[in-house]
Amino acid sequence: HMASFRGKQGQTGAIRAVAVIGKENEPLYLETFSPDSKEEDSLSLHYHIHTSLDIVEEKTSTGRKTYANSKETYLGQLFAVEDYSVYGFATNTKMKFIVLVEGVQANSSMRTWIKELHEQYLYATSNPFCELMEDKSGLNTNTFRKRIAQRVAKFNRKSSGRY
């Protein structure tokens, strides 16, 4: 049975923020998706993402021998705070993908969504023209932002039951 949680907007597990964090914990991409994008909401979402980095670090470093050999690790739900759940994914190159969800989401659907985010990241960063861009990561392009926004909207429609 799937865990569900009705947020303030009556949605079940809607994505509110997505971040791609680099090896040195530098944010390469950070976007908030809020129905009523107030600045203080956005700041609190940024804070929760920043807080999650310590947990990711903890989960991926000490005592996890499997991490060094594996190509990628879905870390699952990192923590829950207020009305939010934070999910994480890390690669063996120390890239981190953080998704902040309002409410709770089934782990399997979050795993699938974060893998899609990772694929979009790989697609964007494998662009041979990245080196010519001001932002060498390739993540600050309209194409990448649009693709992520479309996937967030689709996920949020699905989780609220509106297809």
CYANA upper distance limits for C-alpha pairs under 8 A (distance plus 0.5 A):
  2 MET  CA    105 GLN  CA      8.50
  2 MET  CA    106 ALA  CA      6.33
  3 ALA  CA    104 VAL  CA      7.28
  3 ALA  CA    105 GLN  CA      7.23
  3 ALA  CA    106 ALA  CA      6.63
  4 SER  CA     12 THR  CA      6.43
  4 SER  CA     13 GLY  CA      7.70
  4 SER  CA    103 GLY  CA      7.91
  4 SER  CA    104 VAL  CA      6.45
  4 SER  CA    105 GLN  CA      7.14
  4 SER  CA    106 ALA  CA      8.26
  5 PHE  CA     11 GLN  CA      8.19
  5 PHE  CA     12 THR  CA      5.79
  5 PHE  CA     13 GLY  CA      7.19
  5 PHE  CA    103 GLY  CA      5.60
  5 PHE  CA    104 VAL  CA      6.20
  6 ARG  CA     10 GLY  CA      5.60
  6 ARG  CA     11 GLN  CA      5.84
  6 ARG  CA     12 THR  CA      5.53
  6 ARG  CA     13 GLY  CA      8.06
  6 ARG  CA    103 GLY  CA      6.96
  7 GLY  CA     11 GLN  CA      5.88
  7 GLY  CA     12 THR  CA      6.86
  7 GLY  CA     13 GLY  CA      8.01
  7 GLY  CA     83 ASP  CA      7.44
  7 GLY  CA    102 GLU  CA      6.80
  7 GLY  CA    103 GLY  CA      6.19
 10 GLY  CA    160 SER  CA      8.23
 11 GLN  CA    103 GLY  CA      8.49
 11 GLN  CA    156 ASN  CA      8.44
 11 GLN  CA    159 SER  CA      7.49
 11 GLN  CA    160 SER  CA      5.45
 12 THR  CA    102 GLU  CA      8.02
 12 THR  CA    103 GLY  CA      6.63
 12 THR  CA    104 VAL  CA      7.49
 12 THR  CA    105 GLN  CA      7.78
 12 THR  CA    159 SER  CA      6.08
 12 THR  CA    160 SER  CA      6.07
 13 GLY  CA    101 VAL  CA      6.10
 13 GLY  CA    102 GLU  CA      5.69
 13 GLY  CA    103 GLY  CA      5.09
 13 GLY  CA    104 VAL  CA      5.43
 13 GLY  CA    105 GLN  CA      5.41
 13 GLY  CA    156 ASN  CA      7.99
 13 GLY  CA    159 SER  CA      6.77
 13 GLY  CA    160 SER  CA      8.32
 14 ALA  CA    101 VAL  CA      5.92
 14 ALA  CA    102 GLU  CA      5.76
 14 ALA  CA    103 GLY  CA      7.54
 14 ALA  CA    155 PHE  CA      7.84
 14 ALA  CA    156 ASN  CA      5.37
 14 ALA  CA    159 SER  CA      7.05
 14 ALA  CA    160 SER  CA      8.02
 15 ILE  CA     33 PHE  CA      7.47
 15 ILE  CA     99 VAL  CA      7.49
 15 ILE  CA    100 LEU  CA      6.46
 15 ILE  CA    101 VAL  CA      4.82
 15 ILE  CA    102 GLU  CA      6.73
 15 ILE  CA    152 VAL  CA      6.85
 15 ILE  CA    155 PHE  CA      8.01
 15 ILE  CA    156 ASN  CA      6.86
 16 ARG  CA     32 THR  CA      6.11
 16 ARG  CA     33 PHE  CA      5.09
 16 ARG  CA     34 SER  CA      6.12
 16 ARG  CA     45 LEU  CA      8.28
 16 ARG  CA     99 VAL  CA      8.26
 16 ARG  CA    100 LEU  CA      6.16
 16 ARG  CA    101 VAL  CA      5.95
 16 ARG  CA    102 GLU  CA      6.81
 17 ALA  CA     30 LEU  CA      7.79
 17 ALA  CA     31 GLU  CA      6.14
 17 ALA  CA     32 THR  CA      4.67
 17 ALA  CA     33 PHE  CA      6.16
 17 ALA  CA     45 LEU  CA      7.22
 17 ALA  CA     46 HIS  CA      8.49
 17 ALA  CA     99 VAL  CA      6.32
 17 ALA  CA    100 LEU  CA      5.49
 17 ALA  CA    101 VAL  CA      7.59
 18 VAL  CA     29 TYR  CA      8.28
 18 VAL  CA     30 LEU  CA      6.30
 18 VAL  CA     31 GLU  CA      6.01
 18 VAL  CA     32 THR  CA      7.02
 18 VAL  CA     97 PHE  CA      8.04
 18 VAL  CA     98 ILE  CA      6.34
 18 VAL  CA     99 VAL  CA      5.16
 18 VAL  CA    100 LEU  CA      6.90
 19 ALA  CA     27 PRO  CA      7.50
 19 ALA  CA     28 LEU  CA      8.05
 19 ALA  CA     29 TYR  CA      5.86
 19 ALA  CA     30 LEU  CA      4.83
 19 ALA  CA     31 GLU  CA      7.02
 19 ALA  CA     49 ILE  CA      7.94
 19 ALA  CA     96 LYS  CA      8.49
 19 ALA  CA     97 PHE  CA      6.25
 19 ALA  CA     98 ILE  CA      5.58
 19 ALA  CA     99 VAL  CA      6.97
 20 VAL  CA     27 PRO  CA      6.62
 20 VAL  CA     28 LEU  CA      6.04
 20 VAL  CA     29 TYR  CA      5.50
 20 VAL  CA     30 LEU  CA      7.03
 20 VAL  CA     95 MET  CA      7.77
 20 VAL  CA     96 LYS  CA      6.28
 20 VAL  CA     97 PHE  CA      5.20
 20 VAL  CA     98 ILE  CA      7.01
 21 ILE  CA     25 ASN  CA      6.06
 21 ILE  CA     26 GLU  CA      6.03
 21 ILE  CA     27 PRO  CA      4.97
 21 ILE  CA     28 LEU  CA      6.00
 21 ILE  CA     29 TYR  CA      7.48
 21 ILE  CA     95 MET  CA      6.40
 21 ILE  CA     96 LYS  CA      5.41
 21 ILE  CA     97 PHE  CA      6.77
 21 ILE  CA     98 ILE  CA      8.33
 22 GLY  CA     26 GLU  CA      5.60
 22 GLY  CA     27 PRO  CA      6.67
 22 GLY  CA     28 LEU  CA      6.70
 22 GLY  CA     94 LYS  CA      7.53
 22 GLY  CA     95 MET  CA      5.50
 22 GLY  CA     96 LYS  CA      6.98
 23 LYS  CA     93 THR  CA      7.58
 23 LYS  CA     94 LYS  CA      5.45
 23 LYS  CA     95 MET  CA      5.87
 23 LYS  CA     96 LYS  CA      8.21
 25 ASN  CA     53 LEU  CA      7.98
 28 LEU  CA    137 SER  CA      7.50
 28 LEU  CA    139 LEU  CA      7.30
 28 LEU  CA    140 ASN  CA      8.48
 29 TYR  CA    139 LEU  CA      6.77
 29 TYR  CA    140 ASN  CA      7.50
 30 LEU  CA     46 HIS  CA      8.48
 32 THR  CA     42 SER  CA      6.86
 32 THR  CA     45 LEU  CA      7.84
 33 PHE  CA     37 SER  CA      7.89
 33 PHE  CA    152 VAL  CA      8.46
 34 SER  CA     42 SER  CA      8.42
 37 SER  CA     41 ASP  CA      7.29
 37 SER  CA     42 SER  CA      7.30
 38 LYS  CA     42 SER  CA      6.92
 39 GLU  CA     43 LEU  CA      6.70
 40 GLU  CA     44 SER  CA      6.67
 41 ASP  CA     45 LEU  CA      6.72
 42 SER  CA     46 HIS  CA      6.74
 43 LEU  CA     47 TYR  CA      6.65
 44 SER  CA     48 HIS  CA      6.76
 45 LEU  CA     49 ILE  CA      6.82
 45 LEU  CA    100 LEU  CA      8.04
 46 HIS  CA     50 HIS  CA      6.70
 47 TYR  CA     51 THR  CA      6.62
 48 HIS  CA     52 SER  CA      6.74
 48 HIS  CA     86 VAL  CA      8.33
 48 HIS  CA    100 LEU  CA      8.48
 49 ILE  CA     53 LEU  CA      7.42
 49 ILE  CA     86 VAL  CA      8.09
 49 ILE  CA     98 ILE  CA      7.27
 49 ILE  CA     99 VAL  CA      8.44
 49 ILE  CA    100 LEU  CA      7.75
 50 HIS  CA     54 ASP  CA      8.46
 51 THR  CA     55 ILE  CA      8.03
 52 SER  CA     56 VAL  CA      6.78
 52 SER  CA     78 LEU  CA      7.35
 52 SER  CA     79 PHE  CA      8.16
 52 SER  CA     86 VAL  CA      7.81
 52 SER  CA     98 ILE  CA      8.35
 53 LEU  CA     57 GLU  CA      6.56
 54 ASP  CA     58 GLU  CA      6.65
 55 ILE  CA     59 LYS  CA      6.62
 55 ILE  CA     78 LEU  CA      7.13
 56 VAL  CA     60 THR  CA      6.55
 56 VAL  CA     75 LEU  CA      8.14
 56 VAL  CA     78 LEU  CA      7.94
 56 VAL  CA     88 GLY  CA      7.58
 56 VAL  CA     90 ALA  CA      8.23
 56 VAL  CA     96 LYS  CA      8.38
 57 GLU  CA     61 SER  CA      6.46
 58 GLU  CA     62 THR  CA      7.13
 59 LYS  CA     64 ARG  CA      7.94
 59 LYS  CA     75 LEU  CA      8.07
 60 THR  CA     64 ARG  CA      6.96
 60 THR  CA     67 TYR  CA      6.93
 60 THR  CA     90 ALA  CA      8.28
 61 SER  CA     67 TYR  CA      8.38
 64 ARG  CA     68 ALA  CA      8.23
 65 LYS  CA     69 ASN  CA      7.86
 66 THR  CA     70 SER  CA      6.57
 67 TYR  CA     71 LYS  CA      8.27
 67 TYR  CA     72 GLU  CA      8.04
 67 TYR  CA     73 THR  CA      7.51
 67 TYR  CA     92 ASN  CA      7.48
 68 ALA  CA     92 ASN  CA      7.02
 69 ASN  CA     92 ASN  CA      8.26
 70 SER  CA     92 ASN  CA      7.20
 71 LYS  CA     91 THR  CA      6.53
 71 LYS  CA     92 ASN  CA      5.80
 72 GLU  CA     89 PHE  CA      7.96
 72 GLU  CA     90 ALA  CA      6.33
 72 GLU  CA     91 THR  CA      4.69
 72 GLU  CA     92 ASN  CA      6.20
 73 THR  CA     89 PHE  CA      6.17
 73 THR  CA     90 ALA  CA      5.74
 73 THR  CA     91 THR  CA      6.62
 73 THR  CA     92 ASN  CA      8.42
 74 TYR  CA     88 GLY  CA      6.89
 74 TYR  CA     89 PHE  CA      4.89
 74 TYR  CA     90 ALA  CA      7.02
 74 TYR  CA    111 ARG  CA      7.12
 75 LEU  CA     87 TYR  CA      7.49
 75 LEU  CA     88 GLY  CA      5.62
 75 LEU  CA     89 PHE  CA      5.75
 75 LEU  CA     90 ALA  CA      7.78
 76 GLY  CA     87 TYR  CA      5.84
 76 GLY  CA     88 GLY  CA      6.31
 76 GLY  CA     89 PHE  CA      7.82
 76 GLY  CA    107 ASN  CA      7.08
 76 GLY  CA    110 MET  CA      8.37
 76 GLY  CA    111 ARG  CA      7.76
 77 GLN  CA     85 SER  CA      7.20
 77 GLN  CA     86 VAL  CA      6.15
 77 GLN  CA     87 TYR  CA      4.80
 77 GLN  CA     88 GLY  CA      7.12
 77 GLN  CA    107 ASN  CA      8.10
 78 LEU  CA     85 SER  CA      8.08
 78 LEU  CA     86 VAL  CA      5.98
 78 LEU  CA     87 TYR  CA      5.83
 78 LEU  CA     88 GLY  CA      6.89
 79 PHE  CA     85 SER  CA      6.46
 79 PHE  CA     86 VAL  CA      6.05
 79 PHE  CA     87 TYR  CA      7.98
 80 ALA  CA     84 TYR  CA      6.08
 80 ALA  CA     85 SER  CA      4.75
 80 ALA  CA     86 VAL  CA      6.65
 81 VAL  CA     85 SER  CA      6.93
 83 ASP  CA    102 GLU  CA      6.22
 83 ASP  CA    103 GLY  CA      6.05
 84 TYR  CA    100 LEU  CA      7.10
 84 TYR  CA    101 VAL  CA      5.97
 84 TYR  CA    102 GLU  CA      4.94
 84 TYR  CA    103 GLY  CA      5.76
 84 TYR  CA    104 VAL  CA      7.74
 85 SER  CA    100 LEU  CA      6.39
 85 SER  CA    101 VAL  CA      5.72
 85 SER  CA    102 GLU  CA      6.87
 85 SER  CA    103 GLY  CA      6.69
 85 SER  CA    104 VAL  CA      6.42
 86 VAL  CA     98 ILE  CA      7.50
 86 VAL  CA     99 VAL  CA      6.34
 86 VAL  CA    100 LEU  CA      5.02
 86 VAL  CA    101 VAL  CA      6.71
 87 TYR  CA     98 ILE  CA      6.28
 87 TYR  CA     99 VAL  CA      5.72
 87 TYR  CA    100 LEU  CA      6.86
 87 TYR  CA    101 VAL  CA      8.34
 87 TYR  CA    110 MET  CA      8.06
 88 GLY  CA     96 LYS  CA      7.62
 88 GLY  CA     97 PHE  CA      6.19
 88 GLY  CA     98 ILE  CA      5.16
 88 GLY  CA     99 VAL  CA      6.93
 88 GLY  CA    114 ILE  CA      8.40
 89 PHE  CA     96 LYS  CA      6.32
 89 PHE  CA     97 PHE  CA      5.57
 89 PHE  CA     98 ILE  CA      7.09
 89 PHE  CA    114 ILE  CA      7.46
 90 ALA  CA     94 LYS  CA      6.70
 90 ALA  CA     95 MET  CA      6.10
 90 ALA  CA     96 LYS  CA      5.01
 90 ALA  CA     97 PHE  CA      6.74
 91 THR  CA     95 MET  CA      5.82
 91 THR  CA     96 LYS  CA      7.17
 97 PHE  CA    114 ILE  CA      7.76
 97 PHE  CA    117 LEU  CA      8.37
 97 PHE  CA    118 HIS  CA      7.92
 99 VAL  CA    114 ILE  CA      8.07
101 VAL  CA    105 GLN  CA      7.86
105 GLN  CA    109 SER  CA      7.67
105 GLN  CA    110 MET  CA      7.09
106 ALA  CA    110 MET  CA      6.91
107 ASN  CA    111 ARG  CA      6.54
108 SER  CA    112 THR  CA      6.77
109 SER  CA    113 TRP  CA      6.64
110 MET  CA    114 ILE  CA      6.55
111 ARG  CA    115 LYS  CA      6.66
112 THR  CA    116 GLU  CA      6.85
113 TRP  CA    117 LEU  CA      6.83
114 ILE  CA    118 HIS  CA      6.67
115 LYS  CA    119 GLU  CA      6.71
116 GLU  CA    120 GLN  CA      6.73
117 LEU  CA    121 TYR  CA      6.68
117 LEU  CA    148 ILE  CA      7.72
118 HIS  CA    122 LEU  CA      6.71
119 GLU  CA    123 TYR  CA      6.59
120 GLN  CA    124 ALA  CA      6.59
120 GLN  CA    144 PHE  CA      7.83
120 GLN  CA    147 ARG  CA      8.24
120 GLN  CA    148 ILE  CA      8.32
121 TYR  CA    125 THR  CA      6.54
121 TYR  CA    139 LEU  CA      7.80
121 TYR  CA    144 PHE  CA      8.43
122 LEU  CA    126 SER  CA      6.39
123 TYR  CA    127 ASN  CA      7.30
124 ALA  CA    138 GLY  CA      6.19
124 ALA  CA    139 LEU  CA      6.91
124 ALA  CA    144 PHE  CA      7.05
125 THR  CA    130 CYS  CA      7.17
125 THR  CA    137 SER  CA      6.56
125 THR  CA    138 GLY  CA      5.79
125 THR  CA    139 LEU  CA      7.63
126 SER  CA    130 CYS  CA      8.13
127 ASN  CA    138 GLY  CA      7.92
129 PHE  CA    133 MET  CA      7.31
130 CYS  CA    135 ASP  CA      8.10
130 CYS  CA    136 LYS  CA      5.75
130 CYS  CA    137 SER  CA      7.01
130 CYS  CA    138 GLY  CA      5.64
131 GLU  CA    136 LYS  CA      5.83
132 LEU  CA    136 LYS  CA      7.68
133 MET  CA    138 GLY  CA      7.66
135 ASP  CA    139 LEU  CA      8.15
135 ASP  CA    140 ASN  CA      7.23
138 GLY  CA    144 PHE  CA      8.49
139 LEU  CA    144 PHE  CA      6.42
139 LEU  CA    145 ARG  CA      7.89
140 ASN  CA    144 PHE  CA      7.44
140 ASN  CA    145 ARG  CA      7.48
141 THR  CA    145 ARG  CA      6.81
142 ASN  CA    146 LYS  CA      6.34
143 THR  CA    147 ARG  CA      6.61
144 PHE  CA    148 ILE  CA      6.76
145 ARG  CA    149 ALA  CA      6.58
146 LYS  CA    150 GLN  CA      6.56
147 ARG  CA    151 ARG  CA      6.78
148 ILE  CA    152 VAL  CA      6.60
149 ALA  CA    153 ALA  CA      6.62
150 GLN  CA    154 LYS  CA      6.63
151 ARG  CA    155 PHE  CA      6.54
152 VAL  CA    156 ASN  CA      6.54
153 ALA  CA    157 ARG  CA      6.56
154 LYS  CA    158 LYS  CA      6.67
154 LYS  CA    163 TYR  CA      8.23
155 PHE  CA    159 SER  CA      6.63
156 ASN  CA    160 SER  CA      6.63
157 ARG  CA    161 GLY  CA      6.73
157 ARG  CA    162 ARG  CA      5.39
157 ARG  CA    163 TYR  CA      6.09
158 LYS  CA    162 ARG  CA      6.19
158 LYS  CA    163 TYR  CA      6.01
